Amino acid sequence: MKRQRKPWGECLFCYSNYIFMVLFGFIMLVPLLAVVSTSLSSPHAVSTGKVFLFPVDFTLASWKYILGLDKMWRSFLLTVAVTATGTVLSLILNSMMAYPLSKKEFAPGKYIMLAMSATLIFNAPMIPYFLTVRKLGLFDNVLVLILPSLFGAYFMIIMVTFMRQMPRELEESAIIDGAGYMQILFRIVLPSSKAMLATIGLFYAVSYWNQFKHPLLFIQNQKLYPLQLTIRAFLTGEEVQWTPLDPVQKKMYNPDTVRSAVVIFCVLPIILTYPYLQRYFIKGVMIGSIKG
């Protein structure tokens, strides 16, 4: 059986898209490669402008330095714990709230959805928000990195939209077998929603990992600094103890190479997470466009 050839115009469109995406991906990759190369190059090569996409005078001195800092690992482990805990709690709580909202027989659902949609347009004023969070005892408390971000109206709408597409026959069969709503949610709905959970979970994880506003406003104890605030101290020069004073150390690394290594150290875990969730992510990014 002969393979049907695509029309010339369609082939041109596809190849044009491929070329555009390759060029666009390369353009997006260039800054990252430049930072990686700087972190792996000698201070002399960096200061003389010889480094661009590939390391010059390859060295791991900057990496050895930042990986030997206790405060860096403390911030890293704190951020990992906050990201993991916050993402899991967000998915569980959002799912438990989205499930009843997806039912048409739940009369208050449309009003709750309307109230949540309003939060996408109107934000809480900064000063009342700060005073409220502080009054709740979350100032200089690690919980301030988790609790205020547990719910997101946009992700809630996606969850509700997705759950409305699920066949009612599955739930009706489970009810006939004696299953309760919690059993239906955790044994039928959520196991069938892996693409949706992986996609939203990835967005939540990136949000928790990169959060900067809440730590900056509510965290003063440096032992509770997440990774973003620790990195800020390096990039702005607030952290002065790391500057090499020994002439031998100055030949191994300088502020530019250390800052570059710190930036890559921060973004690397999230970059490595994408390949594991890619099969779910490709399917899940279209969930929000499905008509409920």
matplotlib code that plots the C-alpha trace (Angstrom):
import matplotlib.pyplot as plt

x = [0.0, 1.5, 2.0, -0.1, 2.1, 1.3, 0.4, 3.4, 1.9, 1.5, 5.1, 6.4, 4.4, 5.7, 9.4, 9.1, 7.8, 10.6, 13.2, 11.6, 11.4, 15.0, 16.2, 13.9, 15.1, 18.7, 18.1, 16.6, 19.5, 22.3, 22.0, 22.0, 25.0, 26.8, 26.2, 27.3, 30.4, 31.3, 30.9, 33.3, 35.9, 38.9, 38.6, 41.2, 39.3, 36.0, 37.5, 39.1, 35.9, 37.0, 34.0, 30.8, 29.2, 32.0, 34.3, 37.8, 40.5, 38.0, 37.9, 35.4, 36.8, 33.7, 31.5, 33.7, 33.4, 29.7, 29.1, 31.2, 29.1, 26.8, 24.4, 24.0, 23.0, 20.8, 18.9, 18.8, 17.3, 14.8, 13.7, 13.4, 11.3, 9.1, 8.6, 7.8, 5.5, 3.7, 3.2, 1.7, -0.5, -1.6, -2.6, -4.5, -6.4, -7.1, -8.4, -10.7, -12.1, -12.3, -14.2, -17.5, -17.2, -17.2, -20.7, -23.7, -25.9, -23.6, -25.6, -23.1, -20.4, -21.0, -20.8, -17.6, -16.1, -17.1, -15.4, -12.3, -12.2, -12.4, -9.0, -7.4, -8.4, -8.1, -5.1, -5.0, -3.5, 0.1, 0.0, -3.2, -1.9, 1.4, -0.3, -2.7, 0.1, 2.1, -0.9, -1.4, 2.1, 3.7, 6.4, 9.8, 8.0, 8.8, 5.1, 4.8, 6.6, 3.8, 0.4, -0.2, 0.4, -1.7, -4.6, -4.4, -7.6, -6.2, -5.2, -8.5, -10.4, -8.3, -9.0, -12.8, -12.8, -11.0, -13.1, -16.3, -15.1, -14.9, -17.7, -20.4, -20.9, -17.6, -18.9, -22.3, -20.9, -18.7, -21.7, -23.7, -20.8, -21.0, -18.1, -18.3, -17.3, -13.8, -13.2, -14.4, -12.0, -8.9, -9.5, -11.1, -10.9, -7.3, -5.7, -7.4, -6.1, -2.3, -1.8, -3.7, -2.0, 1.5, 1.0, -0.4, 2.0, 4.9, 3.6, 3.1, 6.6, 8.2, 6.2, 7.3, 10.9, 11.2, 9.2, 10.9, 8.2, 7.0, 10.5, 11.6, 8.7, 8.3, 11.7, 14.5, 16.2, 19.0, 18.7, 15.2, 16.4, 15.2, 17.5, 16.3, 17.2, 20.6, 21.3, 20.2, 22.8, 25.5, 24.2, 23.8, 27.0, 25.4, 27.3, 30.9, 32.5, 32.8, 35.1, 38.5, 41.2, 44.0, 46.0, 45.8, 42.0, 41.7, 43.2, 40.7, 37.4, 36.1, 32.7, 31.5, 32.3, 30.8, 27.6, 27.2, 27.7, 25.1, 22.5, 23.0, 22.9, 19.4, 17.8, 19.3, 16.9, 13.8, 15.4, 16.1, 12.5, 11.0, 12.1, 10.4, 7.1, 7.3, 4.9, 2.2, 3.0, 2.5, -0.9, -1.8, -1.0, -4.2, -6.5, -7.4, -8.6, -11.2, -14.7, -16.4]
y = [0.0, 3.3, 6.0, 9.1, 12.1, 15.3, 18.4, 20.7, 23.5, 21.4, 20.1, 23.6, 24.7, 21.7, 22.3, 26.0, 25.2, 22.8, 25.4, 28.1, 26.0, 24.9, 28.5, 29.7, 26.9, 27.7, 31.4, 30.5, 28.1, 30.6, 32.5, 29.3, 27.9, 31.2, 31.0, 27.4, 28.1, 31.0, 28.8, 26.3, 28.7, 30.3, 33.9, 35.2, 33.8, 35.3, 38.7, 39.0, 38.2, 34.9, 32.9, 32.6, 29.2, 26.9, 26.9, 28.3, 26.9, 24.4, 24.3, 23.1, 25.5, 27.7, 24.6, 23.1, 26.3, 26.7, 23.0, 23.3, 26.1, 24.9, 27.8, 26.8, 23.3, 24.4, 26.7, 24.0, 21.4, 23.8, 24.7, 21.1, 20.3, 23.4, 22.5, 18.8, 19.5, 22.5, 20.7, 17.5, 19.5, 21.8, 18.9, 17.1, 20.2, 21.5, 18.1, 17.8, 21.3, 20.9, 17.6, 18.9, 22.1, 20.0, 18.6, 20.5, 19.4, 21.3, 24.5, 26.9, 25.8, 28.5, 31.2, 29.8, 29.6, 33.2, 34.3, 32.4, 33.9, 37.4, 36.7, 36.5, 40.1, 41.7, 41.2, 41.8, 45.2, 44.7, 46.4, 44.6, 41.3, 41.8, 42.7, 39.7, 37.2, 38.6, 38.5, 34.9, 34.2, 33.4, 36.1, 34.4, 31.0, 28.4, 27.8, 31.2, 29.6, 27.0, 28.1, 31.3, 29.5, 26.3, 27.4, 28.9, 30.0, 29.3, 25.7, 25.2, 26.1, 23.7, 20.9, 21.6, 21.7, 18.4, 16.6, 17.6, 15.6, 12.3, 9.8, 9.8, 6.1, 5.4, 7.2, 5.7, 2.2, 3.0, 4.4, 1.2, -0.8, 1.2, 3.6, 7.0, 10.3, 10.3, 6.7, 7.8, 10.8, 8.9, 5.6, 6.6, 10.3, 11.0, 7.8, 8.7, 12.3, 11.7, 14.1, 16.8, 16.2, 16.1, 19.3, 21.3, 19.7, 20.9, 24.4, 24.4, 23.0, 25.7, 28.3, 27.0, 26.6, 30.1, 32.0, 35.3, 37.7, 35.9, 35.1, 38.6, 40.1, 37.6, 35.9, 37.8, 34.8, 33.8, 30.2, 30.1, 31.6, 29.6, 29.2, 32.3, 34.6, 33.0, 33.4, 37.0, 37.6, 36.4, 38.3, 41.6, 41.4, 41.2, 37.9, 39.2, 36.2, 34.2, 36.7, 34.9, 36.8, 34.3, 35.0, 31.3, 31.3, 34.4, 32.4, 29.6, 31.6, 35.1, 36.8, 36.2, 32.5, 31.9, 33.8, 31.8, 28.5, 29.6, 30.4, 27.0, 25.3, 26.9, 26.1, 22.6, 20.6, 22.1, 21.5, 17.9, 17.4, 18.2, 15.0, 12.8, 14.6, 15.3, 12.6, 13.9, 17.5, 17.4, 15.9, 18.0, 21.5, 21.2, 20.5, 24.1, 24.5, 21.8, 23.2, 22.2]
z = [0.0, -1.1, 1.5, 0.8, 0.2, 2.0, 0.0, -0.8, 1.2, 4.3, 4.0, 3.7, 6.8, 8.8, 7.9, 8.5, 12.0, 12.6, 11.5, 13.6, 16.7, 16.4, 16.0, 18.8, 21.1, 20.3, 21.1, 24.4, 25.1, 24.4, 27.7, 29.7, 27.9, 28.5, 32.2, 32.4, 30.4, 32.7, 35.8, 34.3, 33.1, 34.7, 36.1, 33.6, 30.7, 32.0, 32.8, 29.4, 27.6, 26.0, 27.3, 25.4, 24.6, 25.6, 28.7, 28.4, 30.7, 32.2, 36.0, 38.7, 41.3, 41.5, 41.8, 44.5, 46.5, 46.4, 47.1, 50.2, 51.7, 54.5, 54.0, 50.4, 51.3, 54.1, 51.7, 49.1, 51.4, 52.9, 49.4, 48.4, 51.5, 50.9, 47.2, 47.9, 50.8, 49.2, 45.9, 47.4, 49.8, 47.0, 44.7, 47.5, 48.8, 45.3, 44.2, 47.2, 46.5, 42.7, 42.9, 44.5, 42.4, 39.2, 40.1, 38.6, 41.5, 43.9, 43.9, 45.6, 43.1, 40.5, 43.2, 44.6, 41.1, 40.5, 43.7, 42.9, 39.4, 40.9, 42.6, 39.1, 38.6, 42.0, 44.3, 48.0, 48.9, 50.1, 53.5, 54.8, 53.4, 55.2, 58.5, 58.2, 57.6, 60.5, 62.8, 62.0, 63.4, 60.1, 60.2, 60.3, 60.1, 57.5, 57.0, 55.3, 52.3, 52.0, 53.3, 51.3, 48.0, 48.6, 46.5, 43.0, 41.2, 37.8, 38.6, 40.4, 37.2, 35.2, 37.7, 37.7, 33.9, 33.7, 36.2, 34.4, 31.4, 33.3, 32.5, 35.1, 34.5, 36.5, 39.5, 39.3, 39.2, 42.2, 44.1, 43.3, 44.7, 48.0, 47.5, 49.1, 47.5, 49.1, 47.8, 44.3, 44.4, 45.5, 43.8, 40.5, 39.7, 40.7, 39.3, 36.0, 36.1, 36.0, 33.1, 34.8, 38.2, 36.6, 34.7, 37.6, 40.0, 37.8, 37.8, 41.5, 42.0, 39.9, 41.8, 45.2, 44.0, 42.5, 45.1, 46.1, 47.2, 50.3, 51.7, 51.0, 52.9, 55.8, 56.4, 58.3, 59.9, 57.5, 58.7, 57.1, 53.8, 50.8, 47.9, 46.1, 48.9, 49.3, 45.6, 45.9, 48.5, 46.0, 43.0, 44.8, 46.7, 50.1, 50.8, 51.2, 52.9, 49.7, 48.0, 47.6, 49.4, 48.9, 45.6, 44.7, 45.2, 43.0, 40.1, 40.6, 40.8, 41.0, 41.7, 38.1, 38.0, 41.4, 40.6, 37.4, 39.3, 41.9, 39.2, 37.5, 40.9, 41.4, 38.1, 37.5, 39.7, 37.9, 34.5, 35.4, 36.5, 33.1, 31.2, 33.8, 33.5, 29.7, 28.6, 31.1, 30.5, 26.7, 27.2, 30.2, 28.8, 26.6, 29.6, 30.2, 26.6, 26.9, 27.1, 30.3]

ax = plt.figure().add_subplot(projection="3d")
ax.plot(x, y, z, "-o")
ax.set_aspect("equal")
plt.show()
